Amino acid sequence: MDKKEFFKELDEFIDGLRDKKDDVKILNFVVEKLDSIPKDVQKHIADKTGLMEISIENTINFYPKFRTKVSDIKEVAVCTGMNCGPAGGQDIYNALVEILEVDKNGLSKDGKIILNKKRCFGRCPKGPNVSIYGEIYSFMTLQDVKRRLGLK
Ligand code: FES
């Protein structure tokens, strides 16, 4: 989409909001349209809404769904729900915490992967389910996940 056209649509979207400073709604709109949150768009939102850029950044950093859209950080989400958890999902998650050496926010030591838990992907009979970079894979083992992530 043409950037100028996008900014026009973004302004219209913000104008139509009851709370014009609802940055979560605004960022959702941006991700839906661009699948990323470029720096100039963050600045535009700040100018348009009067929100401070740092407060927009804080919101982005708070939500993995936004955080993964501003950089090269990719999300791996392991279902540890009622079916997947006991079927191996919990073990996969625990192993990845160790292997990737994630911090308390789930960010891997190399800063490239954000590891999350999911309660259910709605594919319970096919568990363990793991989402890797936005794609959900079923019947996963730790070996499968490691292979897809290029880990030994
Ligand atoms: S419990 Fe994992 S997909 Fe439902």
Boltz pocket constraint, residues with backbone or C-beta under 6 A from the ligand:
constraints:
  - pocket:
      binder: B
      contacts: [[A, 79], [A, 80], [A, 81], [A, 82], [A, 83], [A, 84], [A, 85], [A, 119], [A, 120], [A, 121], [A, 122], [A, 123], [A, 124], [A, 127], [A, 129]]
      max_distance: 6.0
